[in-house]
Amino acid sequence: MQLKKLIHNYRNILPVILLGIFSFSINYHYGFIGIMPMDNTVLYNGGYRVLSGYVPFTDYWLVTGPLLDYLNAFFFKILGVTWKTFIIHSSFFNLLISIASYYLFTKIGQSKKFSIFYSALISILFYPVVGTPFVDHHSTFFLIMAFYVFILGVKKTNYFYFKIIPIIFCISFLSKQTPAAYGLIIILPLILLLCLSNKNNIREILLSFIIGSVGAI
């Protein structure tokens, strides 16, 4: 009985491990190919500045949100200030989106085989196109996570998820404002439609979203 349980757990976790290795490795490979001097070096330098004690907008100017500077500083603090660490940062987020996609696909009834396949495709299309940490990609990452949470909330009829959505949007906004604003314009009508189609739960849905919005602010 114990052996069957171990085999079952192994079969469940093995696809996740393989998917994580693939999604991390593919971005790690492409991250070292080429460089965009204006974009890559600004973010790299921003992480180093934060690590050195500088404060965004106070000590130096930014045209986007400060999130990536702090995240880069976090990775630099742990792994050292190197280009390799810079690529590990983006590769880690490529891993996260593939695992999150796999989790969502399995939760909405997709088979494990196709969940792995679709998640692997997402990992190929997401961060490897740029390779290094990028404000647009991080903002889009959190934007996608917000829609994933929305789908799970609807699927599970658990409106606690709606408390998390505004917080994720806030994090997306702190990376770059444009994708986050577009996503908010899309998701607000979806929440309104959900309220109209679930009039019995309209109070719970709106209350959860408002509480999350207050918490994000």
Phi, psi and chi 1 to 4 in degrees:
 res  aa     phi    psi   chi1   chi2   chi3   chi4
   1 MET       -  -43.7 -168.8   69.7 -178.6      -
   2 GLN   -65.8  -37.4 -167.8   68.7   23.1      -
   3 LEU   -65.4  -42.1 -179.7   59.5      -      -
   4 LYS   -61.7  -38.3  -73.0 -176.6  178.5 -179.9
   5 LYS   -66.3  -40.9 -174.4  176.9 -179.9 -179.2
   6 LEU   -64.7  -42.3  -72.2  172.3      -      -
   7 ILE   -64.0  -40.7  -66.2  173.2      -      -
   8 HIS   -62.9  -45.7  177.5   73.2      -      -
   9 ASN   -64.8  -38.7  -68.9  -23.9      -      -
  10 TYR   -63.5  -42.0  176.0   76.9      -      -
  11 ARG   -67.7  -28.8  -73.6  178.0  176.0  174.5
  12 ASN   -77.3  -38.8  -74.9  -25.1      -      -
  13 ILE   -88.2  -25.6 -161.7  170.9      -      -
  14 LEU   -59.6  -46.6 -177.8   60.8      -      -
  15 PRO   -58.9  -37.5  -22.3   33.6      -      -
  16 VAL   -65.9  -42.4  178.2      -      -      -
  17 ILE   -63.3  -47.3  -66.4  173.4      -      -
  18 LEU   -63.5  -40.9  -66.3  176.0      -      -
  19 LEU   -64.3  -41.6  179.5   62.9      -      -
  20 GLY   -62.8  -43.5      -      -      -      -
  21 ILE   -63.1  -44.1  -67.6  172.0      -      -
  22 PHE   -63.8  -49.7  173.4   79.2      -      -
  23 SER   -66.8  -34.8   56.1      -      -      -
  24 PHE   -70.0  -45.3 -175.6   94.1      -      -
  25 SER   -67.3  -39.2  -59.9      -      -      -
  26 ILE   -67.1  -38.1 -168.7  168.5      -      -
  27 ASN   -74.2  -36.2 -175.2   75.8      -      -
  28 TYR   -60.5  -36.5 -170.6   80.1      -      -
  29 HIS   -67.5  -51.5  169.6   73.3      -      -
  30 TYR   -75.7  -20.0  -75.6  104.2      -      -
  31 GLY   -64.1  -24.0      -      -      -      -
  32 PHE   -91.4    0.0  -73.1   97.6      -      -
  33 ILE   -97.7  107.3  -59.3  175.7      -      -
  34 GLY    80.6  169.4      -      -      -      -
  35 ILE  -153.3  142.7 -177.4  173.4      -      -
  36 MET  -105.5  100.4  -66.3 -179.0  -73.7      -
  37 PRO   -54.4  -43.2  -25.0   34.5      -      -
  38 MET   -69.1  -42.1  -70.7  -62.6  -66.2      -
  39 ASP   -84.8  -51.7  -65.5  -46.8      -      -
  40 ASN   -64.1  -44.9  -64.0  151.4      -      -
  41 THR   -70.9  -31.1   54.4      -      -      -
  42 VAL   -63.8  -45.4  166.7      -      -      -
  43 LEU   -70.7  -37.7  -66.4  171.5      -      -
  44 TYR   -62.7  -46.6 -173.8   95.0      -      -
  45 ASN   -66.3  -34.8 -170.5   48.5      -      -
  46 GLY   -62.3  -40.9      -      -      -      -
  47 GLY   -63.6  -40.7      -      -      -      -
  48 TYR   -66.3  -38.0  177.8   73.8      -      -
  49 ARG   -64.4  -45.8  -77.4 -179.6  169.3 -178.5
  50 VAL   -61.8  -41.2  170.0      -      -      -
  51 LEU   -62.5  -30.1 -173.2   64.4      -      -
  52 SER   -86.6    0.2  -58.9      -      -      -
  53 GLY   104.2    0.7      -      -      -      -
  54 TYR   -74.3  150.9  -70.9   83.2      -      -
  55 VAL  -115.0  125.0  178.4      -      -      -
  56 PRO   -57.2  143.2  -23.3   32.7      -      -
  57 PHE    72.4  -23.9  -58.1  113.4      -      -
  58 THR   -93.1  -48.6  -60.1      -      -      -
  59 ASP  -100.3  -20.8  -60.9  -40.4      -      -
  60 TYR  -155.0  157.7   65.8   96.5      -      -
  61 TRP   -92.9  145.5 -179.2 -115.9      -      -
  62 LEU  -129.7  147.4  -74.4  174.4      -      -
  63 VAL  -100.7   -7.6  -65.0      -      -      -
  64 THR  -127.5 -162.0   57.7      -      -      -
  65 GLY   -78.5  163.1      -      -      -      -
  66 PRO   -89.4    1.4   32.9  -34.1      -      -
  67 LEU   -56.6  -47.3  176.4   65.7      -      -
  68 LEU   -66.3  -31.9 -106.6   73.7      -      -
  69 ASP   -63.1  -41.5  -72.9    1.5      -      -
  70 TYR   -72.1  -38.1  -78.3   99.7      -      -
  71 LEU   -66.6  -41.9  -74.3  174.6      -      -
  72 ASN   -62.0  -40.6  -78.5  -35.7      -      -
  73 ALA   -62.4  -37.6      -      -      -      -
  74 PHE   -62.7  -47.4  172.9   75.5      -      -
  75 PHE   -67.0  -38.5  -81.3   90.1      -      -
  76 PHE   -64.1  -36.9  -73.8  158.5      -      -
  77 LYS   -63.5  -39.6  179.8   71.7  173.5  179.0
  78 ILE   -80.9  -45.9  -63.7  174.5      -      -
  79 LEU  -109.7   -5.3  -58.0  173.4      -      -
  80 GLY    99.5  155.4      -      -      -      -
  81 VAL   -84.4   87.3 -175.2      -      -      -
  82 THR  -140.0  161.2   65.1      -      -      -
  83 TRP   -65.4  -31.4 -167.3 -100.0      -      -
  84 LYS   -61.0  -43.8 -179.9  179.4  177.5  179.6
  85 THR   -62.3  -39.3  -58.9      -      -      -
  86 PHE   -58.5  -43.7 -161.0   50.0      -      -
  87 ILE   -72.5  -35.3  -55.8  -57.8      -      -
  88 ILE   -60.1  -37.8  -71.8  174.5      -      -
  89 HIS   -57.1  -54.4  175.5 -177.3      -      -
  90 SER   -68.1  -35.2   54.5      -      -      -
  91 SER   -65.3  -35.7  -60.4      -      -      -
  92 PHE   -64.4  -41.0  176.9   71.7      -      -
  93 PHE   -72.2  -29.4  -88.0   82.8      -      -
  94 ASN   -66.7  -37.1 -159.2   51.2      -      -
  95 LEU   -62.9  -44.8  179.4  153.7      -      -
  96 LEU   -61.4  -42.8  -72.3 -179.9      -      -
  97 ILE   -69.6  -32.2 -164.0  168.7      -      -
  98 SER   -69.6  -41.9   66.1      -      -      -
  99 ILE   -67.6  -41.8  -60.2  -60.4      -      -
 100 ALA   -63.7  -38.3      -      -      -      -
 101 SER   -66.4  -42.0  -60.9      -      -      -
 102 TYR   -60.9  -43.1  174.6   78.2      -      -
 103 TYR   -62.3  -45.0  177.2   79.6      -      -
 104 LEU   -63.0  -47.2  175.1   72.4      -      -
 105 PHE   -60.0  -41.4  -65.6  148.5      -      -
 106 THR   -68.7  -34.3   54.5      -      -      -
 107 LYS   -71.9  -26.3  -70.9  -59.9  178.3 -178.3
 108 ILE   -94.7    9.4   61.8  175.4      -      -
 109 GLY   101.5    5.7      -      -      -      -
 110 GLN   -75.8  147.0 -172.7   59.7 -101.4      -
 111 SER   -67.1  155.5   67.2      -      -      -
 112 LYS   -62.4  -36.9  -70.0 -177.2 -179.9  179.9
 113 LYS   -61.0  -49.6  179.0  174.3   64.3  175.8
 114 PHE   -74.6  -29.4  -78.0  106.3      -      -
 115 SER   -62.1  -42.5  -65.0      -      -      -
 116 ILE   -65.1  -44.4  -66.4  171.5      -      -
 117 PHE   -61.4  -49.4  177.8   67.9      -      -
 118 TYR   -65.9  -39.2  -64.6  144.7      -      -
 119 SER   -66.1  -37.5  -59.5      -      -      -
 120 ALA   -64.3  -40.3      -      -      -      -
 121 LEU   -63.2  -41.1  -69.2 -179.5      -      -
 122 ILE   -61.3  -41.5  -71.1  171.9      -      -
 123 SER   -66.6  -27.1   72.3      -      -      -
 124 ILE   -74.8  -37.7  -66.8  171.9      -      -
 125 LEU   -86.1  -19.3  -67.9  171.8      -      -
 126 PHE   -80.9  -87.7 -171.8   62.8      -      -
 127 TYR   -83.7  -28.1 -118.2  120.7      -      -
 128 PRO   -58.2  -21.3  -30.0   38.3      -      -
 129 VAL   -66.0  -23.0  -63.0      -      -      -
 130 VAL  -120.4  -32.0   64.9      -      -      -
 131 GLY    86.6  -50.7      -      -      -      -
 132 THR   -98.4  163.9   61.0      -      -      -
 133 PRO   -54.2  136.1  -28.3   36.3      -      -
 134 PHE  -145.0  136.7 -147.8   71.1      -      -
 135 VAL   -61.4  -39.9  -73.1      -      -      -
 136 ASP   -63.7  -42.2  -62.1   81.5      -      -
 137 HIS   -70.6  -40.1  -77.0   65.6      -      -
 138 HIS   -65.9  -42.5  -95.4   56.2      -      -
 139 SER   -62.2  -42.7 -176.8      -      -      -
 140 THR   -66.0  -36.6  -56.8      -      -      -
 141 PHE   -56.8  -52.4  168.5   82.2      -      -
 142 PHE   -68.2  -30.7  -70.1  109.4      -      -
 143 LEU   -63.3  -45.4 -169.8   61.4      -      -
 144 ILE   -62.8  -40.1  -68.4  171.5      -      -
 145 MET   -61.2  -36.5  -68.6  -56.1  104.1      -
 146 ALA   -64.2  -41.2      -      -      -      -
 147 PHE   -71.0  -34.4  -80.5   95.7      -      -
 148 TYR   -61.2  -44.4  -78.5    6.2      -      -
 149 VAL   -64.2  -40.3  169.7      -      -      -
 150 PHE   -59.5  -46.8  173.7   79.9      -      -
 151 ILE   -61.6  -43.1  -66.2  169.2      -      -
 152 LEU   -64.9  -39.0  -72.4  173.1      -      -
 153 GLY   -61.4  -42.0      -      -      -      -
 154 VAL   -70.0  -44.2  174.6      -      -      -
 155 LYS   -62.7  -43.0  179.3   67.2  175.9  178.8
 156 LYS   -91.4   -2.8  -65.2 -174.4  175.2 -176.8
 157 THR    50.7   44.3  -40.0      -      -      -
 158 ASN  -120.6  102.9 -175.0  -12.4      -      -
 159 TYR   -84.2    4.9  -58.4  116.9      -      -
 160 PHE   -62.2  -32.1  171.2   79.1      -      -
 161 TYR   -57.5  -29.6  -73.7   93.4      -      -
 162 PHE   -71.4  -15.8  -72.4   77.8      -      -
 163 LYS   -73.4  -25.6  -64.7  179.9 -178.2  178.2
 164 ILE   -84.7  -29.8  -53.6  172.7      -      -
 165 ILE   -55.5  -50.5  -68.2  173.0      -      -
 166 PRO   -61.9  -34.0  -22.2   34.5      -      -
 167 ILE   -65.3  -42.4  -62.4  172.6      -      -
 168 ILE   -65.3  -39.4  -58.3  175.2      -      -
 169 PHE   -63.4  -37.8  -94.1  104.5      -      -
 170 CYS   -62.3  -43.0 -176.5      -      -      -
 171 ILE   -64.3  -40.5  -61.7  172.0      -      -
 172 SER   -61.4  -41.4  175.9      -      -      -
 173 PHE   -63.1  -34.6 -173.2   84.4      -      -
 174 LEU   -72.9  -12.7  -70.8  173.9      -      -
 175 SER   -88.5  -59.5  178.9      -      -      -
 176 LYS  -153.6  140.5 -170.2  175.4 -178.2 -179.1
 177 GLN   -77.4  -35.0  -63.3   74.1   40.1      -
 178 THR   -63.8  -54.7  -52.9      -      -      -
 179 PRO   -61.7  -36.9  -20.5   33.2      -      -
 180 ALA   -63.3  -41.8      -      -      -      -
 181 ALA   -65.6  -41.6      -      -      -      -
 182 TYR   -62.5  -42.1  -67.7  154.8      -      -
 183 GLY   -63.7  -38.8      -      -      -      -
 184 LEU   -65.3  -38.9 -167.8   61.4      -      -
 185 ILE   -62.6  -32.9  -68.4  171.2      -      -
 186 ILE   -79.0  -43.4  -65.0  170.5      -      -
 187 ILE   -77.2  -28.0 -154.4  166.3      -      -
 188 LEU   -62.9  -45.7  -73.3  176.8      -      -
 189 PRO   -62.8  -33.1  -24.0   34.4      -      -
 190 LEU   -64.8  -40.7  -68.3  177.4      -      -
 191 ILE   -66.4  -39.0  -67.6  174.3      -      -
 192 LEU   -63.0  -44.2  179.4   59.7      -      -
 193 LEU   -62.5  -38.5  -72.7  173.2      -      -
 194 LEU   -63.1  -40.4 -179.0   65.3      -      -
 195 CYS   -64.0  -41.1  -69.8      -      -      -
 196 LEU   -68.2  -30.8  -66.4  175.6      -      -
 197 SER   -89.3   -9.0   61.0      -      -      -
 198 ASN  -130.8   63.4  -68.0  -90.5      -      -
 199 LYS   -62.3  -25.8  -67.1 -177.0  178.4  179.9
 200 ASN   -69.7  -26.7  -66.4  -26.5      -      -
 201 ASN  -111.4   12.9  -61.3  -42.3      -      -
 202 ILE   -59.9  -37.7 -173.9  170.8      -      -
 203 ARG   -65.1  -44.2 -178.4  176.5  176.3  -84.5
 204 GLU   -65.4  -40.9 -174.7  179.2   -3.1      -
 205 ILE   -63.7  -51.4  -64.1  170.2      -      -
 206 LEU   -65.9  -39.6  -69.7  176.2      -      -
 207 LEU   -63.2  -42.4 -174.0   61.3      -      -
 208 SER   -63.2  -43.1  -63.7      -      -      -
 209 PHE   -67.7  -39.7 -171.1   75.7      -      -
 210 ILE   -67.0  -42.8  -68.9  170.5      -      -
 211 ILE   -60.7  -43.6  -69.2  173.4      -      -
 212 GLY   -63.3  -38.8      -      -      -      -
 213 SER   -65.5  -41.9  -60.0      -      -      -
 214 VAL   -64.2  -41.0  172.8      -      -      -
 215 GLY   -64.6  -36.2      -      -      -      -
 216 ALA   -68.3  -36.8      -      -      -      -
 217 ILE   -70.1      -  -64.2  171.3      -      -
